[in-house]
């Protein structure tokens, strides 16, 4: 997969979050090497993001649109990759 397809994708996580770690593993399986273009943001590194997301991590956004929140939605991610 072309890494540029994921250039505007952001995964919001929290360090030590097992759900976030599992989410990233599953996402990596779908993205392959393009996962390197994914921006991974620790919400606890920014007070505004910590408030915005609270306990809602992991959250995957593509172009500002939420694709998944909490659990990985493989069909929705695959659909977004085809657009």
LINURZI-V361183 format. One line per field, one symbol per residue. phi: phi as a letter, one per 20 degrees, with the letter a starting at -180 (. if undefined). Layout:
phi = ???
This chain:
phi = .fgffdfdecdeccgnefffffgffffffeemffffefedceffebgfffffeleeefcddcmndfebbncfdggffffffef
